[in-house]
């Protein structure tokens, strides 16, 4: 596909499976020239659309695109000024031009005298909706203020500080706005029990009078959206945490990481960033901390992650952070805390931080974690996750409390940039021995419920003896590679570790009680260790040294777990191809679990041929 920006042409080969998606995005900012079979950059289209497809896929320098856009804005500003001097307001439309505006020379135009007549006829509130609600596109801010000055009433939503709650006061209330606030006041969520799924309701805005509401501070952004939709301005009188922090930056970002932070910043420093494991979400968080340069709380899942974040803040931002875990509680303007520990003390911490970063944000809706999100006074929030969607359906609580997804990049996009390595997925089958089948059948027969029967079958399937033998067989074929071996069970991991050591492999065991993790990672990084055998310890965001082989001996049906495990081996390097070996017990419940978790594999690797033989 060829794209021309200015005088330069950029040629890029697009894979068939991505072509249509790329074409639609290119079409939104370019026009097609059939004579040269080239998509030509159209600044007028780009003014109304995202144009990062040009920089990410075609390598167009951002400066070239911005220069073309600035030239267009300069021409538009000149034209808009000329029209305003004639006593008319105009804007460049993004979409259909609605009455009372009319289209003239590609611009939407309204005579100011006509606007005054509409206000007199319809009244200021209805006229405001009619006129201001029709303005969607590029305009001059000073022109808009002149138009707004024609309205005699100031429709305003005032946000005030209510201690541990935010107060919302609507000036000159309209039925439409009040109805929208009422609709936003209740949020459904789901609670799974042993028998069923219960639907419950959270109140996030509570009516406190004819024109007043009360709610948690994170609703600040939602109220702003609703107010803007109904033509109301917002007066923010909340005393937000605002302590400045002096930081010194010692890192740089890749273009996609920078775009993620840019979009988060444009959204009021409130939103969720979704990136695959290995894409450097932590650096997105570091950049957000630096750009905000105010008191910050980073919430993480484990002490290992707390240590990792603390070291990076110290090294990359030249700041010694506080730590808030079960073992140690030291508060500083920038503090890294474990969700559980912070949740227990949130009443004393709720107004200490201007920014909260929710790492592995898919944990936020869990009962203890959402206490932080709902009670914290932080105006700025950033959610980070590879897989924010939750099996319990409560991911909408993530987006409510830490912001909708403002940026998402997938494995295929990062693969095309050379940032992540391609994956070969190998599905290897083993079978239960006759003795294992007999024991499993006896235990199933003795089970009292269907749930007990499933647990018995799962235990035998995931711990099949043949799996350990198959791992050793694979290791003989993979000598010289850097390998991570994942299991669900400690005893299974210990047996694989013992057998591998007996055969002379340089191997380490990393399980929950392992204390020298940093030393193991260092030895793995230096090449003194080739293999790490682990359980679920590496399933959550820990920065693991580069490996190029993952062996999944046993796992759940969670695609998130699969994505996290695969993410440990896909960091890009010249010529690198990552191999993922999944060992599945044939004719058991694990075949279904494998099918479910393979949804966590990147799309391109799911299409590869199954059943590799070794």
N, C-alpha and C positions, 0 to 999 in steps of 0.2 A: 504494500500500500504506500502511495506517495502523498506527502503533505508538503505544501509550500507555505512558508511564513515569510513575508517580505520578498526578498530576492533569492532566498535559499530554499532548496528542495531537500526534504528528508525522506529517505526510502527505508521501509522496514518490512520484513517478512513476518506475517502474522499467522500463528497456527490456526488450522481450520476450526478447532473447537472454541477459539476466542474471537474469530474474525467478525461474526455478526455483532457481538457485544462491543468490540472496539469500533466497528463501523458506525454504530448508533451514537457512540460518544463523540466520535470525530465529526459526524454529521451535525451534531448540536452546536459546533463552533466553526464549521467550515462549509463552503459550498463546493459542489463538484464541477470541475471543468472537463467536459467530455472530450474536447479537442486534444488535451494533453493527458487525459486520464489521471488527473491530479486533484486532490482535495486542497482547496485554497482557503487559508485562514481568513475568516470573516469577523473583524473586531465587533461588529454590531451584534452578531450571534453570541460571541464570547462575553459581551457585556452582561448578558442575561444567563450565562451558563458556566459551569465549572470547566476550565480548560486544562487541568493538570494532565489529561491524557496525552497532550502534546509533549510535555516535558518528561513524563514517566515512560511512555512507549516509544516516542520518536526522538528523544534526546534534544528537543528544541530548547535552547537556553531560555530561562525565565525572563531574562532582560529583553530578549527579542519580542516576546509576547507582550510584556508590560509596555514596551516602547510603542507598539502598535495601538494598544489600548489607550495609552496616555495621549497619543495623537488624536484618536477619535474623541476622547473626553474634551480635549482642548477645542476641537471644532464644534462639539455639541454645546459646550459652555458659551462659546461665542454666539451661537444661534439662539440659545435659550435666553441669553442676555438681551439680544435684539428684540425678541418677542415680548419679554417682560417690560421693556421700555415702551412698547405699544399698549401696555395695560392688560397683558394677557399672560397667564401662567401656562407653561408647557413642560412636558417631560418626554423622554425617550421610552416608549412602552415595551415591556417584556410580557407579551401576551395580547389578548384581545383588548381593544380600546372600548371602554364602556361610557355610556352617557353619565353626566352631561358633557364629557369631553368628546371632541371630534378629531379625526385624523387629518392632519395637514402636513404634507411634505415629509411623511414618516414620523411626525411628532404628534402627541396627544395635546390638544390645546383647549383652554377654557378662558373666555373673557372674564376679567375680574368683576365687571359690572353685572354680567350674567350670574356669577357666583353670589353676588349680593342679593339679586332678585330671588334666587333659589332659597337663600337663608331667610328672607322675608316671607316667602310663600310657605316653606316647609317647617320653619322654626330651626334654631341653631343646632339642636341635637340630631334631628333627622337629616338636616342638610350636611352636617359633618360626616355622618355615615355615608351619605350619597356621594359626596365629593371626595373626601379623603380616602374612603374605602376603594375608590376607583384608581388610585395612584399606585401603580406597580411598575417600576422601572427605574431609569436613571434620571435624577433631577438635581437641581441646585438647592442646597439646604437653605440658603438665604431667601430664595424664591418661595420655598415651602413655608417658611416662617411668615412671609408677607401674606400668603394665602390664608394661613391659620389665624392671622390677626383679624380677619374679617368676622370671625365667630366671636360672639359676645360672651359665651360661657366657656370656661376652662374645664373640660372633662378630665378629672384627675383621680387616680388611685393613689392614696397615701399609704406607705408602709412605715409602721412605727415599731419601736422596741417595746415588747411586753415582758421583759425579763427572760423567761425560758421559752417564750412563744413570740411569734411575729403577729402584729395586729395589722389588719387590712381595712382601710377606711375609704369607701367609695364616695367621691364628691359628685353631685348631680347624677345619681344612679339611673341607669336605663334598664329596661326589662331584659334585653338581650344579654347584657354584661352580667347581671345578677343571676340569670339562668345558667350562664356558662360557668360562673363560679360555683353555683350549687352542684352542677354536674361534675365538676372537678373535685368536689369535697369528699367523695367516697371512692375507695379503691378496693377492688376484690383481690383476694389472694387465696392460695390453696394449701391445705394441710392434709398430708397423706397419713392415714391410719392403717392398721393391719387389715381393716375390712374395706375401706373405701377412701375416697378423696372428699374432704369437706371444703365447701366454699365459705370463706369468712370475709369480713368487711372491715377496712380500716378507715377511720375518719381523719382526713388530712386538712380539712378546712371546716371549722365549726362556726355556725352563725351566732353572732353576739349582739344582734340588734338589726334594725331595718337596713342599715347600710354598712354594717361591720362584720368582719370575720376574724377568726384566730386560727393560727396553724403553725406547723414547724417551719424553721427558717429555710429549709431547702425549697419550700413552695414559692420563695421569692421569684425564681425564674419562671415557674409556671404561671404565676399571677401576672408577671410582666407580659408573657405571650398572650394571655387572654385579654389583658387591658389593651394591648396594641391592636389586636384583632378587631376590637370594638371602638377603636379611635380614641382611646384614653391615653393620656400621658401618665407617667409614674413619678411620684415624688418619694424618694428613698430617704427616710429619716431614721433608719435602723443604725444603731451604734455597732457596726461590724468590728470584729477583731482586726487590728490593722497595724500590728507591730512590724516594723521594718527589720530586715536582716541583710547584712553586708556579705555578699558572696563573690567568689572569683572563679570563673569558669575555665576548666581545663579539659575540654573535649569538643568534638564536632559531631554533627548529625549527618546521616544520609538524607537524601532529598525527601524520601517518603516519611521519615521520622519528623523532619522539619515541617512538612505539610500537615502532619497530624497535629503538631502543637499549634501551628498557625490557625487551623480550623477550630481547635479548642479555644484559642484566644479570641477568635472572632465571635464565638458563641458565648462570650461573657465569661470565659475561663470556667466553663461548666459543661461537662460532657464525658462520654465514654469513648475510648480508643480501642479498637479490636485489631490485633495483629497475631500472626501465628507464633508459636513457641520458637524462640531463636531469632526473632526479628528485632530485639532490642527495646522492649517496652520500658525497661528500667531507665534507659537513656531519654525516652520521651518524658518520663516522670522527672528526671533530673533537670531537663530543659524547662519544664513547667515550673519547677521550684525556682530556678534561676530567673525566669522572666517575671515571676510574681514577686520574688525577693521579700516575702513576708512570712510570718510564723506559719509553719507547716507541720502537719501530722501525717506520717506515712503508715498506713495500716497494712500488715502482712499476715500471712497464715502461720508461719513457723518461726522458731528462733533462728534457724539456719538462714531464712530469708531476711530476718531482721539484721543479722550480722552482715549479710551481703549488701543490703541497702546502706547500712551505716558505713561500711568500708568505702563504698562508691561516693557517698556524700562527702566523706572526709577527703578522699583522693581527688575527686573531680570538681568539688565546689569549695574546697579549702575550709570546711566547716566541721567542727566536732559536734555531732548530733547527740541528743538525749536518747535514752533507750527505755522502753516501757514494756516489760515482759513479766512473766510470773516470778522470775528470779531477781530482776533488777528494775528499779523505777527511778530514773533520772530524767527530769523534765527540762528541756531547753527549747528556745524558740523554734528549732527544727528537731523533731523527735520521731523516732521510728518505734512503733508499738505493735504488739500482736493483738489481733482482733479481740480474743477472749479477755485479755487483761484490760484493754481499753474499755470494753463494754462494761466490765465490772465497776469501773471508776469514772464512767462517762459523766455522771452528775457533777463531778469536780473538774472535769476537763472540757466541758461542752463549749465554753467561750474563750478558750486559750489560743485557737488557731484560725488563721485567715483562709488557709488552703488545707483540704484533706485529699490525700491520694489513696484510693482504694485499690491496692494491688490484688490481682486475682479476684476481681470484683464480683465474680459469680457467687462468692460466699456471702455477699452483703444481705440478701433476703433471709438467710438463716436467722433464727430467733435472736441469738445473742448479738450477731453482727449488725442487724438492722437497728438495734438500739443506738448504735453510734450514728448511723446515717440519719435517723429520725430526730435525735436530740441535739446533734452538733449545730453550732451557730455559724460554721464556716460558710462564707459567701461563695468561695471558689472551690470547685470539686472536680476531680479527675478520676475516672474509672479506667482500669487497665485489665485486659483479659484477652486470652486467645479464643475463648469459647464462653461468652456471657450467657448464652441460652441455657436455661436450667431444665432438667427433666421434670421438676415439679410445676413448671409453668409460671414461676414467680419472677422471671427475668424482667418483667415490666416494673417491678419494684426497684431494680437496679437503675433503670433509665429514669424513673421518677426521682430517686434520691441523689443520683450522681450525674444525671443528664443522659439524653438520648445519644446514640452513636453518632459522633461527629466525624469520625474517620474509620475506615475499614480497609485493610489490605489483605489479600489472601495469598496462599502458597504459590499459586500459578503466577501471580504478578511479581512476587519477589524472586521466583525462579527465573522469569524472563529478564530481570535486572541483574542476575548473577549473584544475588545476595544469599539465596538458599540453594542447596544442592538438589539435583534430581534424585528420586527414590525408586528403588526396585523392591517390590513387595513379593515375598515368597511365602506361599501358604503350604505348610508341611503337615501331613496327617500321620498320626500314630494311632495305635489301638490298645484297648484294655486287654490284659492277659485274661485267660479263662478263669483264673483264680480271682482276679479283681472283679470280673463280672458276677461271679457267684456271690462274693461278699456284698457287692452292691445290691444285688437282687434280694438277698436276705434282709439287708437293712431297709430297703424300700418297702418290703412286705411288712416289716414291723413298724413302719411309720404310721402315725395316726392322722396326719393331715396332708393335703397336697403340698403345702409349703415345706413340711418336713421332707417329703419325697424329693422335691426339687433340690433342697439343700444337700441331701445325700448324693444325688446324681451329680450335682455340681462339684462336690468334694472329690469324688472319684475321677471325674473327667479332668479336672484341673490338676490333680496330683497323680496322674497316671505314671507308673514306673517307667514306661517307655520314653517319657519326655526327657528324663535325665540322660538316658543313653543317647537320645537324639541330639541333645545339646553337646555332649562330648564328641559325637560324630561331626557336628557342624564345626566345632572348634578346630578339629584336625584339618578341615578344609579351609579355615579362615586364618591360618597362622600369618602373623605380620599385620593383622588389622587391629584397630582399637575398638573394643567391643563392650557394650552394656547389655547385661542379661537381667530381664525383669521377671519377677514372680509375684504371686499373691501371698505366698506362705513363707514364714521364716524358716521352717524346717526344710522346705524344698530348696530355698536359697542356700542354706547351710550345707545340704547334701551336694549340690552342684559345686559349691566352693571347695568342699573337701575332695571331691572326685577330680576337679580340675587341678588342684594342688598336687594330688598324687601323681597326675600325669605330667607334672613339671611346668605347668603354665604359670606365668606371672600374674596372679589374680588376687583381688581383694574383695572382702565381704563388707557391704554397707547396708546395715539395717537400722531399725529405730534406736537401738541401744549403743550404736557405734559412736564413739566420742571423738575419734581422730579423723573426722571427715576431711578437714582442710588438708591434712597431711596426705590422705589417700588421693585427693584431687591433684595435689602438687606432683605426686609420684606418677599419676596417670598422665598429667600434662607433660612431664619430662620424658616419658617413655619407659620409666622403670617398672611400670605396671601396664599390662595390655588389656586386662579384663576387669570389670567391676560387676559383681553379682549383687543385686539389690531387690528390695521389695517395693512398697509404695512410697519409699522415702523420696525418690526423685520424681514423683508424679506432679509436684507442685512447684513450678517456677524457679527451682534452685539452678544457679548458673553452673553448669557442668562443663568441664574441659571438653574440647572437640573429640568426638568419636565418629566412626563411620559405619558401624554395624549395631543394630538393635535386635536382640533375640527376645521375643515375647513368649515366655514359657507358659505363663498363666496370667489371666487378667479378667476383669469384669466385662460386662457388655457396654460399658460407658465409652462413648466416642470421645469424650473429653480426656479420659485417661489415655486412650490410644493416641490422641493428638499430642498430649504432653510427652508421652514416651517417645514417639517418633520425632518430636521436636528436638530431642536431645542429640540427634545425629544429622540434622539437615543444615547446620551452619555451613555457608558456602566456602569453598576453597578451589583454586584452579584445578580442573580435571576431576574433582571429587564426585563420586556417586555413592549415595547412602543405601545400604542394604538393610531391609527389615524382614526378619524371619519370624513367622508366627506359627507356633506349634499347636495343633488342634487335635483333640481326641475324637476320632471318627465315630459316628453313630451315637453321639451323646448330646446332651444339652449344650455342650461347648460349641457345636457347629452353629447354633442359633446365636450364642453370645458373640462368636467371631463375626458373624454377619452384621450384627448390630454395631460392634466397635469399629468395624472397618469403615463405617461412615466418618470416623475421625481421621481417616487417611486423606491426604490431598487427592483431588479428583483424578489427576493424571496417573497416580500410582494404583488407583483402584481398577483401572482398565487393564492392568497387566495380567498376563496369563497366570493362572493358579497352579498349585500342585507341583512345585519344583521338587526334584528328586536329589537326594544326597546319599 
